[in-house]
Amino acid sequence: MCSTSGCGTGGTTRLAACRARNGHVTGIDLSAPMLDEARRATRAAGLDNIAFEHADAQTRAFPPGGFDAAISRNGVMFFSDPVAAFANVRRALRPRGRLAFSCPQRPEDCEWYVVPVAALLGIPPVGRSVVDAYPGPAPAMFSLADPAHVTALLTRAGFTDVSIDSVEIAQHFGHTVDEAAEAFLGSGPTRYIVEQDAELTYREAHARLTAALGPYATPGGVLLPARYWLVSTENPEVSRDGV
Ligand SMILES: C[S@@+](CC[C@H](N)C(=O)[O-])C[C@H]1O[C@@H](n2cnc3c(N)ncnc32)[C@H](O)[C@@H]1O
């Protein structure tokens, strides 16, 4: 049994289900529209060992010890109380069951963040200065960017044996520059900038993004360098009281 927290449209849930044909995978997400798409894609893939649940991974009362593993691709940075959330996920794991997840590294080290944000703000794409110029509160997607902080949170949640490795990829944001610009305008910090700036029209924002993303267009789509942490940790054989 495996659970995927913040499964979105279920890409990694289906990968886990393919790897564990004799097992069962539960995908959990807060977004009903994403789960609808996840169910549709899962039916199309002919997979019958997956269930999707509309639930909050921080508070959902999972069957204690009911899962062998829990995974999440970039779905665990948004918890309002990360220690409570990770402890909740841990209690759902059997003793020695593992949690593995990915999360973005520091924003200044993520070209996929620096380049479009700089383009919308009209400043050079220079890491730290772009981060400092961001007009809102620090985006929650970077809340787990500090490995020492992640280790402390997981330890307080009762996990042991934390390992954190760096993963660098060329991340796909669209088949064309136009598609990638629309993806950036539709979500996250880039959408926030456009919403906050009354002077910046959608058309102008789109033009700035297509210009900035042009150099990243390849025959395989628009690919931007991205750095993630791959975190793996274990629910101990004997858990501490009170966590
Ligand atoms: C960046 S998306 C990643 C989606 C998916 N894992 C993927 O890789 O495509 C983050 C997802 O986490 C979900 N999410 C955020 N907080 C959550 C929570 N407390 N419980 C369940 N899902 C959550 C969001 O609805 C969103 O679908």
PDBQT file of the ligand as one rigid body, heavy atoms in Angstrom, charges set to zero:
ROOT
HETATM    1  C1  LIG A 301       2.689  21.662  -7.142  1.00  0.00    +0.000 C 
HETATM    2  S1  LIG A 301       1.241  20.642  -7.132  1.00  0.00    +0.000 S 
HETATM    3  C2  LIG A 301       1.985  19.043  -7.402  1.00  0.00    +0.000 C 
HETATM    4  C3  LIG A 301       0.996  18.043  -7.932  1.00  0.00    +0.000 C 
HETATM    5  C4  LIG A 301       1.550  16.661  -8.257  1.00  0.00    +0.000 C 
HETATM    6  N1  LIG A 301       2.188  16.030  -7.103  1.00  0.00    +0.000 N 
HETATM    7  C5  LIG A 301       2.514  16.705  -9.417  1.00  0.00    +0.000 C 
HETATM    8  O1  LIG A 301       3.693  16.487  -9.246  1.00  0.00    +0.000 OA
HETATM    9  O2  LIG A 301       2.051  16.984 -10.547  1.00  0.00    +0.000 OA
HETATM   10  C6  LIG A 301       0.832  20.615  -5.399  1.00  0.00    +0.000 C 
HETATM   11  C7  LIG A 301      -0.445  19.854  -5.095  1.00  0.00    +0.000 C 
HETATM   12  O3  LIG A 301      -0.568  19.689  -3.689  1.00  0.00    +0.000 OA
HETATM   13  C8  LIG A 301      -1.934  19.809  -3.340  1.00  0.00    +0.000 C 
HETATM   14  N2  LIG A 301      -1.996  20.093  -1.896  1.00  0.00    +0.000 N 
HETATM   15  C9  LIG A 301      -1.519  21.173  -1.247  1.00  0.00    +0.000 A 
HETATM   16  N3  LIG A 301      -1.734  21.073   0.078  1.00  0.00    +0.000 NA
HETATM   17  C10 LIG A 301      -2.361  19.879   0.277  1.00  0.00    +0.000 A 
HETATM   18  C11 LIG A 301      -2.860  19.201   1.436  1.00  0.00    +0.000 A 
HETATM   19  N4  LIG A 301      -2.752  19.749   2.664  1.00  0.00    +0.000 N 
HETATM   20  N5  LIG A 301      -3.452  18.005   1.271  1.00  0.00    +0.000 NA
HETATM   21  C12 LIG A 301      -3.579  17.457   0.042  1.00  0.00    +0.000 A 
HETATM   22  N6  LIG A 301      -3.134  18.045  -1.085  1.00  0.00    +0.000 NA
HETATM   23  C13 LIG A 301      -2.524  19.256  -0.980  1.00  0.00    +0.000 A 
HETATM   24  C14 LIG A 301      -2.449  20.905  -4.265  1.00  0.00    +0.000 C 
HETATM   25  O4  LIG A 301      -3.862  20.872  -4.398  1.00  0.00    +0.000 OA
HETATM   26  C15 LIG A 301      -1.714  20.572  -5.573  1.00  0.00    +0.000 C 
HETATM   27  O5  LIG A 301      -2.457  19.694  -6.381  1.00  0.00    +0.000 OA
ENDROOT
TORSDOF 0
